[in-house]
Structures are given as C-alpha cells and as structure tokens.
Amino acid sequence: MNKDIFLTNSYGGKKVKFQPIDENNIKMYVCGPTVYDDPHIGNARPLVVFDLLFKVLKCKYGNDKVSYVRNITDIDDKIIQSAKDKQISIKDLTTKINNNFQEDCRYLICEKPSFQPKATENIKEMIEMIRILVEKGFAYESENHVYFEVNKFKNYGKLSNKKIDDLISGSRVEVSSNKKNSEDFVLWKPSNQDEPSWTSPWGKGRPGWHLECSAMSKKYLGDKFDIHGGGRDLLFPHHDNEIAQSCCANGTETLSNYWVHNGFITQSNEKMSKSQGNILKIRDFKKNFNGQVLRLALMSAHYRQPLDWNDKLLEESYKTIDKWYNSYIELDQSKLISDDDLYPLYDDLNTPKYIANLHKLYEKSQSGNVEDKKVFVSACNFVGLLTETKEEWNDFKKNKSTLSKELVESKIKERNKARDDKNYELADKIRNELLEKGVQIEDKNGKTSWKFK
C-alpha cells in the first residue's frame, strides 16, 4: 500500500505521519499483563487495538518486517499477594493465569506477538541495566534498595506533561525514608524470606516493576525503537519511568519515536475498577458470546476515546455479526479489499470509519455477486471478523439461559447486599455466575437492571 500511516503520538499529543527508523525492520513494544488474576474486559481493549496496529504495519511493510513484543509480568507484589491469598505457589498461579490470558487472546481472535518475554526469564538483563545506571550516577543504593534519582533526568515527566515539583510517588512504589526524594522510584528491592529472590550486587531481592520493560525492550528491539503502546493508565508513572531509566542507561535521547495509548473502558460511564465492583472478566463472556462479538464491540469506538461497555453495545455488535454472516463465503485468497477500503485504519486506526465501510461493502454484497461477497468477507477477515464458518457461528447461537426470573432477581439482591457491605469479591462472583448463565446486568443511577441474552 502506498498510503502513509498516521498515529496520534502521546509524546506531543498530535497526530503525525509514521516514519519508521528502518522500513525493513519495524519494531513495536506493548506492555502486557501482570499475571495475578484473569484478564478483564478493560485489558481486552489494548489486546485488540495493538493487534490491529500489528496487522496494519504488516500490510504496509510486509509480514516478515514487523517485530511485535508484548511482555508477561510474572513477578510483582500483586502476584505474591494473590498466591498467598489463594494458598498456591507463585509458579502455579502465574502459569495458570498466563495460560488463561493466552486463551483469552485466541478467543478475541488476536494474533500472537513476535515475542512474549517473561520478566523472570530476564532478571540478568535487569541487573545489568541497574548496574549501568548506578555506575553513571543516575541511581543510588540505600538499605539494600536501589532507586532511580528522578531529578537527574532533565526530561522526566515530559510524556505525561507532569512537572517534577508536582509529582508524588508513583503506583507500586512505597514512600520510603531510604529515598533521597519522594519521587525517586525503585529499581531493586530486597525480598522477604518467603518471596522469590535473585542474587545481585545489592543483595538478594527482585527488580522493581518499571524496570522490566526497559530491559526487555532493549534485549528484543534495541536501545531505540519505533512504537511503544499501552493503556492511558500507564502514561504516568510507568512509561515516564521507562523513558528515564532507558535513556540514561542507553545514552539515547528517546526510547521510542511514537507512543500510542488507548482510552479506558467504562461501565455506566464509570471506569471499571474493583472499588466500583464492576469488573467483568473476559472468560465470563465465553459461554454466551462468540469472541467476534466482543472484538467488534471493542472496535466500535476510536481507540483513543473512552468506550462505555453495556448491554446495548453487545446486542448491536451481535446483531451486526449475525447479519453479516448472510454474506459469508469461504475465501481462497487473503486480501481482496482495496487500499481505499483499508485507508481508515492507516489514519490513526479509525475503526468506526472502517466499520462504516464494512456496512457499505455488506450492502453491496447483497446483490448476489460472488466477487462482492469475497471482497466483503476479506475486509472483515482483515480485522479479525467472520473468521469462523457460518455453521460454527450458528452452533454458537444455540446457547440459551435456563435460569428462572425469580432466581435471577434473588441473585441480584444477594449481589446488591454484597456491594453495600463492600464485599466486592462476592459481588463480582455473583455477576460472573449470572453472566455465565446468559444473564446480563447493568448498574445505573443506583439501580440494577437485567435481561436474558
């Protein structure tokens, strides 16, 4: 395709033309999951967004010329606590959750990245990066901890537009009297006796969360690469910290030329969070929704904008896919669509406009012309839709809920009481049980409504 790709670069906040460092070796790094609990629907959005960007880059430059790295965080305070709560080993927990994550990716019709490195398999690289930072004077040791000294990096906070004077300690970083400054963040810390640890020049311990992405992106993509992606919640402090430690260790002006961040998923216009009791896990949709329905729903809004997750969105996405299967036809070629049809995706991944194009192609395919049907299905396939046969789609439609109205309402009362008692774990469990049985519930303006799917 001769058309240029445009992306909104968070570093500057403008939509700009994508100009790769090397057209024969495009490099993209995306922050992956912390495998302490099953992924929720908020985690699904970056999976689909950057899967689409991966497809677009390969379409433009060639399948063998794009490297996509997405890490797996398998050592972290949350993981340690979750394993203790579940009374299982950390290895058993991370293996199980990582397997579930990979299954969720397949369910959402996402391609495998080129590399999926695990943090625990790259501790040596992290220790070496810390050693360099200490040697260069950007980090200091204190009570078996090593901290990055933020005020030594003049451009700190430039990505998130935060000033050092206004900063407070970032997430996952405890305020400590060991620090020179409150905004300094940890690179290495000692482990308790019952926690995983590795030998280092600063004693036995484990790396800080921010460090792993810097070490693994350097290992797989080099000192500087093209695109770094993730959710908006990672702008500060995680990505600001990545930039600081990587640039100081590597001696570069920047880590990535383009920073791409997706917006949040909300429910009833509230951000999904455990404190709100509105977490929906990806696995809870599997019995009653084909993965294509969730994928289309996740593409329905522009990736930079918030996306409100609700019954209407899922219902409309289901009806659209069901209608589009009227024009399903098996293909013997992978790409029949024109550059004009693909262009919205080149323009900052404009999925709403691309979906509008799909509707037009569908209407054209209804004329009965076989070639028009092939073009339409090819255009769907490109973004991961109509990837199953019509028979497989129809088989999935047969699932129905067998719950009685009385039992549903009783369960909802039980859930509401759990929320009032701030027992969000029980509230989530009840919601998920209902969802598995084909019942969708929605909280809005203090009231709970529900319906069978």
C-alpha positions as CSV (number, residue, x, y, z in Angstrom):
1,M,0.0,0.0,0.0
2,N,1.4,3.4,-1.0
3,K,-0.6,5.4,1.6
4,D,1.1,6.7,4.7
5,I,0.2,5.6,8.2
6,F,-0.7,8.3,10.7
7,L,-0.7,7.8,14.5
8,T,-1.5,10.1,17.5
9,N,1.8,10.3,19.3
10,S,1.2,10.8,23.1
11,Y,4.7,12.4,23.1
12,G,3.4,15.8,21.9
13,G,-0.3,14.9,21.7
14,K,-0.6,15.3,17.9
15,K,-1.5,13.0,15.0
16,V,1.6,12.7,12.9
17,K,2.9,10.7,10.0
18,F,4.6,7.4,10.9
19,Q,8.2,7.3,9.7
20,P,10.0,4.1,10.8
21,I,13.6,4.0,11.7
22,D,14.1,1.2,9.3
23,E,11.4,0.2,6.8
24,N,12.7,-3.3,6.7
25,N,12.6,-3.8,10.5
26,I,9.6,-2.2,12.2
27,K,9.7,-2.5,16.0
28,M,6.8,-2.3,18.4
29,Y,6.7,-2.9,22.2
30,V,3.4,-3.1,24.1
31,C,3.0,-3.5,27.9
32,G,1.5,-6.9,28.6
33,P,-0.4,-8.4,31.6
34,T,0.6,-8.8,35.2
35,V,-0.5,-12.4,35.7
36,Y,-2.0,-12.3,39.1
37,D,-5.7,-12.6,38.1
38,D,-7.7,-13.4,35.0
39,P,-7.8,-10.5,32.4
40,H,-10.9,-8.3,32.5
41,I,-12.7,-6.6,29.6
42,G,-10.6,-3.4,30.2
43,N,-7.5,-5.5,29.5
44,A,-9.1,-6.7,26.3
45,R,-9.0,-3.3,24.6
46,P,-5.2,-2.9,24.2
47,L,-5.1,-6.5,23.1
48,V,-7.4,-5.7,20.1
49,V,-6.1,-2.2,19.5
50,F,-2.4,-3.3,19.1
51,D,-3.4,-6.5,17.3
52,L,-5.0,-4.2,14.7
53,L,-1.9,-2.0,14.6
54,F,0.3,-5.1,14.1
55,K,-1.9,-6.1,11.1
56,V,-1.7,-2.6,9.6
57,L,2.1,-2.4,9.9
58,K,2.5,-5.9,8.3
59,C,0.1,-4.9,5.5
60,K,2.2,-1.8,4.8
61,Y,5.7,-3.1,5.3
62,G,5.4,-6.9,4.9
63,N,4.7,-9.8,7.3
64,D,8.4,-10.6,7.9
65,K,9.4,-7.0,8.6
66,V,7.5,-6.2,11.8
67,S,8.6,-7.3,15.3
68,Y,5.9,-7.0,18.0
69,V,7.0,-7.6,21.6
70,R,4.4,-7.9,24.5
71,N,5.9,-8.8,27.9
72,I,4.5,-11.0,30.6
73,T,5.0,-9.7,34.2
74,D,5.3,-12.8,36.3
75,I,6.9,-11.3,39.4
76,D,5.2,-8.5,41.2
77,D,3.8,-7.6,44.6
78,K,0.3,-8.3,43.4
79,I,1.3,-11.7,42.2
80,I,2.9,-12.6,45.6
81,Q,-0.1,-11.4,47.5
82,S,-2.6,-13.2,45.2
83,A,-0.6,-16.5,45.5
84,K,-0.7,-16.1,49.3
85,D,-4.5,-15.4,49.3
86,K,-5.1,-18.5,47.1
87,Q,-2.7,-20.6,49.0
88,I,-0.9,-21.8,45.9
89,S,2.7,-21.4,44.7
90,I,3.6,-18.3,42.6
91,K,4.7,-20.6,39.8
92,D,1.3,-22.4,39.7
93,L,-0.5,-19.1,39.8
94,T,1.4,-17.4,37.1
95,T,1.3,-20.5,34.8
96,K,-2.4,-20.8,35.2
97,I,-3.2,-17.1,34.7
98,N,-0.8,-16.8,31.7
99,N,-2.5,-19.9,30.1
100,N,-5.9,-18.2,30.7
101,F,-4.5,-15.0,29.2
102,Q,-3.3,-16.8,26.0
103,E,-6.7,-18.5,25.7
104,D,-8.4,-15.1,26.0
105,C,-6.2,-13.7,23.2
106,R,-7.3,-16.6,21.0
107,Y,-10.9,-16.0,21.9
108,L,-10.6,-12.4,20.8
109,I,-9.0,-13.5,17.5
110,C,-5.7,-11.8,18.3
111,E,-2.5,-12.9,16.5
112,K,0.5,-14.0,18.6
113,P,3.1,-11.3,19.0
114,S,6.6,-12.0,17.6
115,F,7.9,-12.3,21.2
116,Q,6.3,-12.7,24.6
117,P,9.2,-12.5,27.1
118,K,8.6,-13.2,30.8
119,A,10.1,-10.9,33.5
120,T,11.5,-13.9,35.5
121,E,13.5,-15.0,32.4
122,N,15.2,-11.7,32.0
123,I,16.5,-10.8,35.5
124,K,20.1,-10.9,34.3
125,E,19.3,-8.1,31.8
126,M,17.6,-6.0,34.5
127,I,20.5,-6.4,37.0
128,E,22.9,-5.2,34.2
129,M,20.8,-2.2,33.5
130,I,20.7,-1.2,37.2
131,R,24.5,-1.7,37.4
132,I,24.9,0.8,34.4
133,L,22.5,3.3,36.0
134,V,24.4,3.2,39.3
135,E,27.8,3.5,37.6
136,K,26.6,6.5,35.6
137,G,25.3,8.2,38.7
138,F,21.6,8.1,37.8
139,A,20.7,5.6,40.6
140,Y,21.8,5.0,44.2
141,E,21.8,2.2,46.7
142,S,20.2,2.6,50.1
143,E,19.5,-0.1,52.6
144,N,19.7,-2.9,50.0
145,H,17.4,-1.0,47.7
146,V,18.4,0.7,44.5
147,Y,16.5,3.9,43.4
148,F,16.5,5.9,40.3
149,E,17.1,9.5,41.1
150,V,14.4,11.3,39.1
151,N,15.9,14.8,39.2
152,K,19.0,13.6,37.4
153,F,16.9,13.2,34.2
154,K,16.0,16.6,32.9
155,N,13.1,15.5,30.7
156,Y,11.3,13.5,33.4
157,G,7.5,13.7,33.0
158,K,7.6,15.1,29.5
159,L,5.4,12.2,28.1
160,S,2.7,12.7,30.7
161,N,3.2,16.5,30.9
162,K,4.0,16.4,34.6
163,K,6.5,18.5,36.4
164,I,8.9,17.1,39.0
165,D,7.8,19.6,41.6
166,D,4.2,18.4,41.3
167,L,4.9,14.7,41.4
168,I,4.1,12.3,44.1
169,S,5.3,8.7,44.4
170,G,4.0,6.6,41.6
171,S,1.9,3.5,41.8
172,R,3.5,0.3,43.1
173,V,6.3,2.4,44.7
174,E,6.1,2.7,48.5
175,V,7.1,6.0,50.1
176,S,10.3,5.2,52.0
177,S,12.8,7.0,54.2
178,N,15.5,5.3,52.2
179,K,14.9,7.6,49.3
180,K,16.6,10.9,48.6
181,N,13.4,12.3,47.1
182,S,9.8,11.1,47.3
183,E,9.5,10.9,43.5
184,D,12.5,8.5,43.1
185,F,11.4,5.0,42.1
186,V,12.7,1.6,43.0
187,L,14.9,-0.4,40.6
188,W,15.8,-3.2,43.1
189,K,14.4,-4.2,46.5
190,P,15.1,-7.0,49.0
191,S,12.6,-9.9,49.1
192,N,11.1,-11.3,52.3
193,Q,12.2,-14.8,53.3
194,D,9.2,-16.5,51.7
195,E,9.3,-14.4,48.5
196,P,11.1,-15.1,45.2
197,S,14.6,-13.6,45.1
198,W,17.7,-13.4,42.9
199,T,21.3,-12.7,43.8
200,S,22.5,-9.2,42.9
201,P,25.4,-6.8,43.8
202,W,22.9,-5.1,46.2
203,G,21.9,-8.3,47.9
204,K,19.2,-10.9,47.3
205,G,16.0,-9.4,46.1
206,R,13.9,-8.7,43.0
207,P,13.5,-5.9,40.4
208,G,11.1,-3.0,40.5
209,W,8.1,-3.2,38.2
210,H,9.1,-0.3,35.9
211,L,12.5,-1.8,35.1
212,E,11.4,-5.0,33.3
213,C,10.0,-3.2,30.2
214,S,13.2,-1.2,29.7
215,A,15.4,-4.3,30.0
216,M,13.2,-6.5,27.7
217,S,12.6,-3.8,25.0
218,K,16.4,-3.3,24.9
219,K,17.0,-7.0,24.6
220,Y,14.5,-7.7,21.8
221,L,14.3,-4.3,20.0
222,G,17.5,-2.4,20.8
223,D,18.2,0.9,22.5
224,K,15.6,2.8,20.4
225,F,12.6,1.5,18.5
226,D,9.5,2.7,16.6
227,I,6.4,2.3,18.7
228,H,5.6,1.8,22.4
229,G,2.0,1.1,23.3
230,G,-0.3,0.6,26.3
231,G,-3.3,1.9,28.1
232,R,-3.6,5.5,29.2
233,D,-3.2,4.5,32.8
234,L,0.5,3.6,32.0
235,L,1.5,7.1,30.9
236,F,2.5,8.0,34.4
237,P,4.4,6.8,36.2
238,H,5.3,3.6,34.2
239,H,6.1,5.0,30.8
240,D,7.7,8.1,32.2
241,N,9.9,5.9,34.3
242,E,10.7,3.6,31.3
243,I,11.9,6.6,29.3
244,A,14.0,8.0,32.2
245,Q,15.9,4.7,33.0
246,S,16.2,3.6,29.4
247,C,17.6,6.9,28.1
248,C,20.0,7.2,31.0
249,A,21.2,3.7,30.7
250,N,21.4,3.5,26.9
251,G,22.7,7.1,26.3
252,T,19.9,7.9,23.9
253,E,17.6,11.0,23.5
254,T,14.5,8.8,23.4
255,L,13.3,5.3,23.9
256,S,10.5,5.1,21.3
257,N,9.7,7.5,18.5
258,Y,5.9,7.0,18.8
259,W,3.9,6.5,22.0
260,V,0.4,5.1,21.4
261,H,-2.2,4.9,24.2
262,N,-5.7,3.5,24.2
263,G,-8.6,5.1,26.3
264,F,-10.4,3.4,29.2
265,I,-13.4,1.1,29.1
266,T,-16.2,2.4,31.4
267,Q,-19.4,1.0,32.6
268,S,-22.3,3.3,33.1
269,N,-19.7,6.0,32.3
270,E,-17.6,4.9,35.4
271,K,-14.1,3.5,34.9
272,M,-14.0,-0.3,35.6
273,S,-12.3,-0.9,39.0
274,K,-12.6,-3.3,41.9
275,S,-13.6,-0.4,44.2
276,Q,-16.6,0.1,42.0
277,G,-17.5,-3.6,42.0
278,N,-17.9,-3.5,38.2
279,I,-15.1,-5.8,36.9
280,L,-16.1,-8.1,34.0
281,K,-13.6,-10.8,33.2
282,I,-13.1,-11.9,29.6
283,R,-13.7,-15.5,30.4
284,D,-17.1,-14.7,31.7
285,F,-18.4,-13.9,28.2
286,K,-17.3,-17.1,26.6
287,K,-20.3,-19.3,27.2
288,N,-22.8,-16.7,25.8
289,F,-20.8,-14.6,23.3
290,N,-18.7,-15.5,20.3
291,G,-15.4,-13.7,20.5
292,Q,-16.2,-11.9,17.3
293,V,-19.0,-10.0,19.1
294,L,-16.6,-8.7,21.7
295,R,-14.0,-7.8,19.1
296,L,-16.4,-5.8,17.1
297,A,-17.7,-4.1,20.3
298,L,-14.1,-3.2,21.2
299,M,-13.5,-1.6,17.8
300,S,-16.8,0.4,17.8
301,A,-15.2,3.5,19.3
302,H,-11.9,5.1,18.3
303,Y,-9.1,3.6,20.4
304,R,-8.2,6.9,22.0
305,Q,-11.7,7.6,23.2
306,P,-13.5,6.1,26.2
307,L,-15.7,3.1,25.4
308,D,-18.8,2.5,27.6
309,W,-19.4,-1.2,27.9
310,N,-23.1,-2.0,28.2
311,D,-25.8,-4.4,27.0
312,K,-26.8,-2.3,24.1
313,L,-23.3,-2.3,22.7
314,L,-23.1,-6.1,22.9
315,E,-26.5,-6.5,21.4
316,E,-25.8,-4.2,18.5
317,S,-22.5,-6.0,17.9
318,Y,-24.1,-9.4,18.0
319,K,-26.9,-8.4,15.5
320,T,-24.3,-6.9,13.2
321,I,-22.2,-10.0,13.1
322,D,-25.3,-12.2,12.7
323,K,-26.4,-10.1,9.7
324,W,-23.0,-10.0,8.1
325,Y,-22.9,-13.8,8.1
326,N,-25.7,-13.7,5.5
327,S,-22.9,-12.8,3.0
328,Y,-20.3,-15.3,4.3
329,I,-18.4,-17.1,1.7
330,E,-15.2,-19.2,2.0
331,L,-12.1,-17.5,0.6
332,D,-9.1,-18.8,-1.3
333,Q,-7.2,-15.5,-1.1
334,S,-6.3,-13.5,2.0
335,K,-6.6,-9.9,0.6
336,L,-9.2,-8.8,-1.9
337,I,-10.0,-5.4,-0.4
338,S,-8.8,-2.2,-2.0
339,D,-6.5,0.4,-0.5
340,D,-9.4,2.8,-0.2
341,D,-11.3,0.4,2.0
342,L,-8.2,-0.1,4.2
343,Y,-7.4,3.6,4.4
344,P,-9.3,4.4,7.6
345,L,-7.1,2.0,9.5
346,Y,-4.0,3.8,8.2
347,D,-5.5,7.1,9.5
348,D,-4.8,6.6,13.2
349,L,-6.7,3.2,13.4
350,N,-10.0,4.8,12.6
351,T,-12.1,1.7,13.3
352,P,-15.5,3.5,13.4
353,K,-14.9,4.6,9.8
354,Y,-13.6,1.2,8.8
355,I,-16.8,-0.4,10.3
356,A,-18.9,2.1,8.3
357,N,-17.0,0.9,5.2
358,L,-17.8,-2.7,6.1
359,H,-21.5,-1.8,6.3
360,K,-21.3,-0.4,2.8
361,L,-19.4,-3.4,1.5
362,Y,-22.1,-5.7,3.0
363,E,-24.9,-3.8,1.3
364,K,-23.1,-4.2,-2.0
365,S,-22.5,-7.9,-1.3
366,Q,-26.3,-8.4,-1.0
367,S,-26.6,-8.0,-4.8
368,G,-25.6,-11.7,-5.1
369,N,-22.4,-11.0,-6.9
370,V,-19.8,-13.6,-5.6
371,E,-16.9,-11.2,-6.0
372,D,-18.6,-8.6,-3.9
373,K,-19.1,-11.2,-1.2
374,K,-15.5,-12.1,-1.3
375,V,-14.4,-8.5,-1.0
376,F,-16.7,-8.0,2.0
377,V,-15.5,-11.2,3.8
378,S,-11.9,-10.3,3.0
379,A,-12.4,-6.9,4.6
380,C,-13.9,-8.5,7.7
381,N,-11.2,-11.1,7.9
382,F,-8.5,-8.4,7.9
383,V,-9.8,-7.0,11.2
384,G,-10.5,-10.5,12.7
385,L,-14.2,-10.8,11.9
386,L,-16.1,-13.6,10.0
387,T,-13.2,-15.8,10.8
388,E,-15.4,-18.8,11.5
389,T,-17.6,-20.7,9.2
390,K,-21.3,-19.9,9.1
391,E,-22.0,-23.3,10.6
392,E,-19.7,-22.6,13.6
393,W,-21.4,-19.2,14.1
394,N,-24.9,-20.8,14.1
395,D,-23.8,-23.5,16.5
396,F,-22.8,-20.8,19.0
397,K,-26.2,-19.1,18.7
398,K,-27.9,-22.1,20.2
399,N,-26.8,-21.3,23.8
400,K,-29.7,-20.2,25.9
401,S,-30.0,-19.4,29.6
402,T,-32.1,-21.8,31.8
403,L,-32.4,-19.6,34.9
404,S,-35.8,-18.6,36.2
405,K,-36.7,-14.9,36.6
406,E,-37.2,-15.5,40.4
407,L,-33.7,-16.9,40.8
408,V,-32.1,-14.1,38.8
409,E,-33.8,-11.5,41.0
410,S,-32.8,-13.3,44.1
411,K,-29.1,-13.4,43.0
412,I,-29.2,-9.7,42.2
413,K,-30.5,-8.9,45.7
414,E,-27.7,-11.0,47.1
415,R,-25.2,-9.1,44.9
416,N,-26.5,-5.7,45.9
417,K,-26.2,-6.6,49.6
418,A,-22.6,-7.7,49.0
419,R,-21.9,-4.3,47.3
420,D,-23.5,-2.5,50.2
421,D,-21.2,-4.4,52.5
422,K,-18.2,-3.6,50.3
423,N,-17.7,-7.3,49.6
424,Y,-16.8,-6.6,46.0
425,E,-15.2,-10.1,45.6
426,L,-18.6,-11.7,46.3
427,A,-20.4,-9.2,44.2
428,D,-18.1,-9.9,41.2
429,K,-18.5,-13.6,41.7
430,I,-22.4,-13.4,41.6
431,R,-22.3,-11.1,38.5
432,N,-19.9,-13.6,36.8
433,E,-22.1,-16.6,37.6
434,L,-25.1,-14.8,36.1
435,L,-23.2,-13.8,33.0
436,E,-22.0,-17.4,32.5
437,K,-25.7,-18.5,32.5
438,G,-26.7,-15.9,29.9
439,V,-27.9,-13.1,32.2
440,Q,-26.6,-9.5,31.7
441,I,-26.9,-7.0,34.5
442,E,-26.2,-3.3,34.4
443,D,-25.9,-0.8,37.3
444,K,-27.0,2.7,36.5
445,N,-28.1,5.6,38.7
446,G,-28.2,3.4,41.8
447,K,-30.4,0.8,40.2
448,T,-29.7,-2.6,38.8
449,S,-31.4,-3.9,35.6
450,W,-31.0,-7.2,33.9
451,K,-32.0,-9.3,30.9
452,F,-31.5,-12.7,29.3
453,K,-29.2,-12.9,26.3
